[in-house]
Amino acid sequence: MPARRPAHPLRIGIVCPYSLSIPGGVQAQVMGLARELRKMGHETRVLGPCDGPPPASFVSPLGNSLPTASNGSVVPIAPDPSAQFRIIQLLNDEQFDVLHVHEPLAPGASETALFLHPAPIVGTFHAAGESASYRLLTAPLSRLADNIAHRVVVSKDALALIQGYMGGEYEVLFNGVELDRFTGAVPRRLDGQTIFFCGRHEERKGLDVLLAACAELPATVRVLVAGSGPDTKRLQLEFAADARIEWLGRISDEEKMEYLKGASVFCAPSLRGESFGVVLIEAMAAGTPVVASALDGYRNVATDGVDALLCEPGDVAALAAALRRVLDDAQLAASLRHAGTRRAEDFSMASLAAAYAAIYERVVREHRAAQGVITSRVPRLRRAVQRMMR
């Protein structure tokens, strides 16, 4: 069913603080949401760092990213002055009706957009767990967050983090998946039983737990490892003797869909720091059985024994047992596959885009009623920046 065309299309700017050239959960949400909003008829552009050519024609690049430690991970943000000058220029030129800023308090593009607030802002918070910047900079970040017209969190875990430090009212909108891209994917031809992992190679993702668990599985089972990260070389050396492990490196979204569709089981063995299990939804949409850690973020999506098997994070024996159950029991695998496909339908990107579009329309309407005419602080700030550069 085609999307309803809006009576009054909006000019929407979506700001992503993380490099759009590097795979990541926030980046995937930003790009998927932009595609759906454009299908609906809204003029939508994405502003964010790019390490190379922009991934789509509707992306305005802000320059290269700088890997920065955050929340037990390394995130590719662009806090340098040149990137801020670019976003100032773009905000001035584009004159958006509304800005949707993801991770609004992340250094770089998001904070700059929030500081300028040239249009009403919808802010979506993704992170869960703990944040040193929130703890150390609560007061100034709270003042900056006051520029957000409508606050959204992607899970209860994300709500607990941001509300614990910043207070305020938040709407919970779970992440979405472009279901047709996964259901319609052509499966990669893979011989024998295969376990697929796709994610950043860092301690909190639990890849070492999965690789250790594979030692307890039959010699015929292969493990396909996609992605890269700071632990890649160490893990390759540590498990070099296991010829069943195939290191795929970074793969494209299309390749990820093919591997998800073709694998016997998808495994997400994360140890912590997952606010939402979008990668589980992708696997479910592809019709692949899921084995994952029993994290609260993953429980937002999956129910143990119904649409996935969940096990204690970091428990090698439990993970191996769960993987063996799915690989050995065709009836269980079929049941998980069927239930997972149904569960994935609850998280369509089209429904999420419609929910956000309704929020955009409301905040724009309220802003216009309050201001009479939308005014922008960007030209004034841009002139100040230009004077500084002379």
NORWOVEN-V45631 format. One record per residue. RES is the residue in one small letter. PSI is psi in degrees with one decimal (* if undefined). Layout:
RES/PSI + RES/PSI
//
This chain:
m/122.7 + p/149.7 + a/144.7 + r/129.1 + r/132.7 + p/143.8 + a/-35.9 + h/89.6 + p/143.3 + l/154.0 + r/108.9 + i/128.3 + g/124.3 + i/121.1 + v/126.4 + c/126.3 + p/-14.9 + y/150.1 + s/127.5 + l/-4.0 + s/-10.7 + i/127.3 + p/139.8 + g/158.8 + g/-45.2 + v/-43.7 + q/-41.9 + a/-39.7 + q/-42.9 + v/-49.6 + m/-42.0 + g/-41.9 + l/-42.2 + a/-42.9 + r/-42.6 + e/-40.6 + l/-37.1 + r/-37.1 + k/-34.0 + m/-13.2 + g/2.0 + h/138.7 + e/106.1 + t/131.7 + r/147.8 + v/130.9 + l/122.6 + g/165.3 + p/149.9 + c/125.5 + d/73.3 + g/-166.4 + p/145.8 + p/143.4 + p/-10.4 + a/160.5 + s/-21.1 + f/10.9 + v/128.7 + s/110.1 + p/146.0 + l/4.9 + g/-176.1 + n/158.8 + s/167.9 + l/115.1 + p/127.0 + t/134.6 + a/133.4 + s/130.1 + n/39.7 + g/11.8 + s/-176.5 + v/118.7 + v/141.6 + p/87.2 + i/171.4 + a/82.1 + p/1.6 + d/154.7 + p/-37.4 + s/-37.1 + a/-35.5 + q/-37.7 + f/-38.9 + r/-42.6 + i/-32.9 + i/-46.4 + q/-46.0 + l/-42.5 + l/-35.1 + n/-43.3 + d/-39.4 + e/-33.0 + q/61.2 + f/150.6 + d/-33.7 + v/146.7 + l/133.6 + h/107.9 + v/119.9 + h/141.5 + e/67.2 + p/-24.6 + l/14.7 + a/139.7 + p/147.2 + g/-135.8 + a/-41.1 + s/-48.4 + e/-36.6 + t/-45.2 + a/-38.5 + l/-39.8 + f/-41.3 + l/-38.3 + h/65.3 + p/-9.8 + a/163.8 + p/142.0 + i/131.5 + v/125.9 + g/130.8 + t/124.9 + f/126.3 + h/-33.2 + a/147.9 + a/169.2 + g/-112.6 + e/154.2 + s/117.3 + a/-37.9 + s/-39.1 + y/-40.4 + r/-40.9 + l/-25.4 + l/36.5 + t/-49.2 + a/-53.4 + p/-36.0 + l/-33.9 + s/-41.5 + r/-39.9 + l/-39.0 + a/-19.0 + d/-17.3 + n/-1.7 + i/124.4 + a/-34.5 + h/124.5 + r/134.6 + v/143.1 + v/152.9 + v/-5.9 + s/168.8 + k/-31.4 + d/-40.9 + a/-36.8 + l/-43.9 + a/-39.0 + l/-56.4 + i/-40.4 + q/-29.6 + g/-29.7 + y/-39.5 + m/-13.3 + g/-162.2 + g/173.8 + e/140.3 + y/145.7 + e/135.2 + v/116.2 + l/110.1 + f/155.5 + n/163.6 + g/165.7 + v/138.8 + e/87.6 + l/-40.8 + d/-27.1 + r/-28.0 + f/-42.1 + t/-32.9 + g/1.7 + a/146.5 + v/123.1 + p/140.0 + r/133.9 + r/114.0 + l/130.8 + d/138.1 + g/-165.0 + q/131.9 + t/140.8 + i/130.2 + f/129.9 + f/136.2 + c/115.1 + g/177.6 + r/138.5 + h/85.5 + e/161.6 + e/-44.0 + r/-16.3 + k/-12.2 + g/21.1 + l/-37.3 + d/-31.4 + v/-44.2 + l/-46.2 + l/-36.3 + a/-38.0 + a/-30.8 + c/-22.3 + a/-20.8 + e/4.4 + l/161.6 + p/152.2 + a/-15.5 + t/-10.6 + v/128.8 + r/150.0 + v/121.4 + l/116.7 + v/112.0 + a/153.2 + g/-176.3 + s/177.7 + g/-174.5 + p/-20.5 + d/1.3 + t/-54.5 + k/-41.0 + r/-44.3 + l/-37.3 + q/-38.9 + l/-43.4 + e/-35.9 + f/25.8 + a/-28.3 + a/-14.7 + d/99.5 + a/-9.8 + r/-14.7 + i/123.7 + e/119.8 + w/111.4 + l/-19.2 + g/-164.3 + r/136.5 + i/158.2 + s/167.5 + d/-40.2 + e/-42.3 + e/-38.6 + k/-43.2 + m/-40.7 + e/-43.8 + y/-40.8 + l/-43.6 + k/-31.8 + g/-16.9 + a/154.9 + s/-34.1 + v/145.9 + f/135.7 + c/129.5 + a/89.5 + p/29.4 + s/149.8 + l/-29.3 + r/178.5 + g/21.9 + e/111.6 + s/-22.4 + f/146.0 + g/58.4 + v/-33.5 + v/-28.3 + l/-40.6 + i/-40.6 + e/-44.3 + a/-42.1 + m/-43.2 + a/-32.1 + a/-7.1 + g/31.7 + t/131.0 + p/145.9 + v/133.0 + v/125.9 + a/169.3 + s/150.0 + a/59.8 + l/151.8 + d/-40.0 + g/-37.7 + y/-28.5 + r/-16.5 + n/-26.5 + v/-46.8 + a/148.3 + t/123.3 + d/129.7 + g/-6.3 + v/-64.0 + d/5.5 + a/164.4 + l/124.7 + l/138.6 + c/164.7 + e/128.8 + p/133.9 + g/-2.3 + d/100.3 + v/-46.4 + a/-42.4 + a/-39.7 + l/-43.9 + a/-41.1 + a/-41.2 + a/-42.8 + l/-42.1 + r/-39.9 + r/-46.3 + v/-41.6 + l/-31.5 + d/-21.7 + d/97.3 + a/-34.7 + q/-41.9 + l/-44.6 + a/-42.4 + a/-39.3 + s/-45.0 + l/-40.1 + r/-46.1 + h/-47.4 + a/-36.9 + g/-40.2 + t/-42.2 + r/-41.7 + r/-38.2 + a/-29.3 + e/-19.9 + d/-8.5 + f/39.9 + s/140.1 + m/-30.3 + a/-42.9 + s/-39.6 + l/-42.2 + a/-39.4 + a/-39.2 + a/-43.5 + y/-39.4 + a/-39.0 + a/-38.0 + i/-46.0 + y/-48.5 + e/-39.4 + r/-46.4 + v/-32.8 + v/-44.1 + r/-44.7 + e/-38.1 + h/-43.7 + r/-36.9 + a/-37.1 + a/-36.1 + q/-21.3 + g/-60.3 + v/134.1 + i/123.2 + t/154.3 + s/138.3 + r/-5.7 + v/-47.8 + p/-40.4 + r/-44.1 + l/-36.8 + r/-41.5 + r/-37.2 + a/-40.7 + v/-41.2 + q/-37.1 + r/-37.3 + m/-30.2 + m/-10.0 + r/*
//
